[in-house]
Amino acid sequence: MTEQVVIDVLSEAFYSSFYILLPILGVALVVGILVSIFQAATSIQEMTLTFIPKILVTAITVILILPFALDIMIPLTKKYFTIFITLIK
């Protein structure tokens, strides 16, 4: 296994995970900002108010983005298994 193969495998894994996690983190960020604006406008300083909407919206986003994530992960996993099998032989 050469250094270039390792670099290619790790960079592809990094970018794939980045593409999968970016929408989830973006939605959590937007919801967090909206809840913070709501708290500032109403002067409600309840700590659990920030977590519950973020958890619910993030869970819904994960469920909705699952087909997109699987479309990225399945070919990548097949490719890695093929690479590793050829490297073991």
C-alpha angles and dihedrals in degrees: 000000000000127000091250092057091051092048092049093048094048095044092049090049091049094050093045092052089045091054091048097046099040097079092045093051091043092055091047090051094051093047091048092052092047092050090048091052089049091050092048092049095048098033091233108149100183111144096207091056090074096050103047098057091042093050093047096046092043091051091050090048092051090052092048095045095047096097090051091048092049091050087059099038102046098058090041092052092048090050092050093048089051092049094047094047091052091047094050094053 
